[in-house]
């Protein structure tokens, strides 16, 4: 009898979070493949063995090991619920959607500049005031 060993800390994650698949194993030691019951909720990255939450919704992820002469095939599925972060408004560890830079009187014009910034890095560098 073959089993797939895969324990998740939580089946509810927020957009942007990842689930590490690299520790999923089978008792036969054979290769495991992963399938999704629908596209667009999580991205399955088999190069890095992670699931990345990309949209709100529910998806079932199935791990399968095909079996061989000694072991029967095995599957294990989890239903993953992806939600939008419920962090309070303002800069915070989980609110990385946008930041605004202000002078004493008005917002700074950023029209000539486009860049990506991690909100937590901005907090660490400049504070929250």
C-alpha positions in Angstrom: 0.0 0.0 0.0 1.3 3.4 -1.0 0.5 6.7 0.6 1.3 10.3 -0.2 2.5 12.4 2.7 1.4 16.0 2.6 0.3 18.1 5.6 -0.8 21.7 5.2 -0.7 24.1 8.1 -3.7 25.8 6.6 -5.9 25.4 3.6 -6.9 29.1 3.7 -4.3 31.5 2.2 -4.4 35.1 0.9 -3.5 36.4 -2.5 0.3 36.4 -2.9 1.0 33.6 -0.4 2.7 30.4 -1.4 2.4 26.8 -0.5 5.7 24.8 -0.6 5.2 21.5 -2.4 8.8 20.4 -2.2 8.2 18.4 1.0 5.3 16.3 -0.5 6.5 12.7 -0.7 5.2 9.2 -1.4 6.1 6.0 0.5 7.3 4.5 -2.8 9.7 7.4 -3.3 8.4 7.9 -6.9 7.7 11.2 -8.6 4.6 13.1 -7.7 2.6 15.1 -10.1 0.1 17.9 -9.2 -3.1 18.9 -10.9 -5.6 21.7 -10.3 -9.4 21.3 -10.8 -9.5 24.8 -12.2 -7.2 27.5 -13.5 -6.8 31.1 -12.4 -6.9 30.7 -8.6 -3.4 29.5 -7.9 -0.4 29.2 -10.1 1.4 25.8 -10.0 5.1 26.4 -10.5 6.7 23.0 -10.9 10.2 24.5 -11.4 10.2 25.8 -7.8 7.6 23.3 -6.4 5.2 26.0 -5.1 1.6 27.0 -5.4 1.1 30.8 -5.6 -2.3 32.3 -4.8 -3.2 34.7 -7.6 -7.0 35.2 -7.3 -9.7 34.9 -4.8 -11.6 31.6 -5.0 -11.5 27.9 -4.2 -9.4 25.3 -6.0 -8.7 21.6 -5.4 -5.1 20.5 -5.7 -4.4 16.8 -6.2 -1.1 15.1 -5.7 -0.7 11.8 -7.6 1.9 9.1 -7.7 1.4 6.6 -10.5 2.7 3.5 -8.7 4.9 0.8 -10.1 5.3 -3.0 -9.8 5.5 -2.8 -6.0 3.2 0.1 -5.2 -0.4 0.8 -6.2 -1.2 4.4 -7.4 -2.0 6.9 -4.7 -3.7 10.3 -4.7 -4.3 13.0 -2.0 -6.3 16.2 -2.5 -6.7 19.4 -0.6 -9.2 22.2 -1.3 -7.5 25.5 -1.0 -9.4 28.7 -0.2 -7.8 31.9 -1.4 -9.0 35.2 0.0 -8.1 38.8 -0.3 -6.0 40.1 2.6 -8.0 41.6 5.5 -5.2 43.7 6.8 -6.3 47.2 7.9 -6.0 50.1 5.6 -2.6 51.7 5.5 0.9 50.4 5.1 1.3 47.0 6.8 3.0 43.7 6.4 0.2 42.3 4.2 -1.0 45.4 2.4 1.4 45.7 -0.5 -1.0 47.0 -3.1 0.1 50.7 -3.2 1.7 53.5 -1.3 1.3 57.2 -1.6 4.1 59.7 -1.0 3.1 63.2 0.4 4.8 66.5 1.0 3.4 68.8 3.6 0.7 70.1 1.3 0.1 67.7 -1.6 0.9 64.3 -3.1 4.2 64.1 -5.0 3.8 63.7 -8.7 5.1 60.3 -9.7 3.8 60.4 -13.3 7.4 60.4 -14.8 8.4 57.5 -12.6 7.2 53.9 -12.5 8.7 51.4 -10.0 7.8 48.5 -7.9 8.2 48.7 -4.1 7.5 46.3 -1.3 5.5 48.1 1.3 7.3 46.5 4.2 10.7 47.7 2.8 9.2 51.2 2.6 8.1 51.0 6.2 11.5 49.8 7.3 13.3 52.6 5.4 10.9 55.6 6.0 8.5 54.7 8.8 4.8 55.0 8.8 4.3 58.7 9.5 
